[in-house]
Amino acid sequence: MSNDAPWWTRAVAYQIYPRSFADSDGDGTGDLGGILAHLDHLADLGIDVLWLSPAYRSPMADNGYDISDYEHIDPLFGTDEQIGALITGCHQRGIKLIMDLVVNHTSDEHPWFSDAGKRDWYWWRPPRPGFTGGQPGAEPNNWMSFFAGPAWTFDERSGEYYLHLFGCRQPDLNWENPQVREAVYAMMNRWLDRGVDGFRMDVINLISKNPALPDGEPIPGTRFGNGFAHVICGPRIHEFLAEMHQRVFAGRDAQLLTVGEMPGVTPEQARLFTDPGRREVDMVFQFEHVSLGQGPGGKYDAGPVALPGLKHSLARWQDALADAGWNSLYWDNHDQPRAVSRFGDDSPQHRAASAKALGTILHLHRGTPYVYQGEEIGMTNFPFTSMDQVQDIEARQHFEQSVALGADPERVLASIRMIGRDNARTPMQWDASPGAGFTSGTPWLAVNPNASQINVAAQRDDPDSVLAHYRRLIALRHDEGPVGQLVRSGRFRLRWAAHPALWAFTRRLDSGEGGELLVMANCSSRPLDVTALAAAPDALDLAAWAGARVVLANLTRDGRPAPAASPEVLRPWEAVVWHRPEQWR
């Protein structure tokens, strides 16, 4: 990759979930004032892009992902003037701001939905022939929503059903209607004119649906069918995204960023979406790696994740997008449990080391890394003991449906405790005060009890902290020398792919310039002797790396790398990055 590569190839993004980041007025809910007060935290980390989850006006049935007014900020979060101040504040610190774009659906309180003249802006259908509307089985097709239950809700006033792939208060927009598309493009242009630097596009690959809306394959144990095949990367998705680029981004896209969240997307499809020559999106969020460990019952039927499968998943995306397209790299976001609890070891003994190891692994892949609030200090899952502590609509509907079908409530709660979205939504832990420095009031969602030990204030000046390690990771990607070039552009090659504890890979340019990087991480709580692994077909000659320079290590003393004596022995959750220069090849 040349030095004239897009700016975002050397960028690191940070996601803020406004409700949970910082509360400036004491009402228990995070807001724009709180974000403004903590922008220097992002600048100190070295962040290049701030992704702001929805702060638009909304009845908050799905915490803002049900938008009733795309043009204005919800009073819960602040004012339109404050979003202007946030744009300015970010730009003054060299940070770009991208907004969350939710245009697969709106809120049922959006004026478009209540406007009789815009009825064909949504998907309306009569009951199945021979059925009375409002009765089970009368829905136009058998699709289950992503949030459990039918994907259709009956409207008694009109006698018809409307489609909602998510909650019943989130009706899906009909992108087949060109008026819908033009209204969305006009709104996007107005936000760009106000100074935002692009969009993260929520479930954007669902906007093109099979217009016939056929039944999906039956889901065992329910009366529903799986409609995903008829909505994921539908027949006109590439046409719609190319049209969006032409109407919105063409002529001013060099400094913008477009990120498509795409559930169910394959590497081959992502290669098309992100190929620069196609002018669709710059990168995609995919869910393959965070979906590993799921059983036949889906997301909440989750178990442990085997390391070889996790390594293979990330590696195949590296390979698929190596020559065309671009990867988004993430562990955590507002829809996932905390990575250190899901993929690492969140025990007091190993939490910090495993959080740093996971960060090292991710940031040394090729792509644009995303840091989710709290990830940079190693925040963990919340110890939910009751559904009274759970706010997430998805989790609550799953619990109700599962228990109604005879599931053990305690087992359902245990699955929510492991994988539920509220794990990522507990308040940001700024300090050890009762409100964790998040609020002076009662937080909308309980603060994790470990906030007194895990918080920004405790780590800010500690050179051995998770926070300090994330600063070093981000600085490595920004490095202007050969190491930074290898981090950004080097070809990825997985080593010891089948090993159950060792995650190792190399990065080098096709030209051989700049030398080579070796990343090795012991993803276990036991010491690992690598010398016994030399016979593996994808092993490295570790003797050739003796004396190589350590550029990053997660086990430090006084802020200085303190790795094992050689690449041959790794301590529990130790991660080390070595560089050997070009002349060693």
Disulfide bonds with the S-S distance in Angstrom:
none
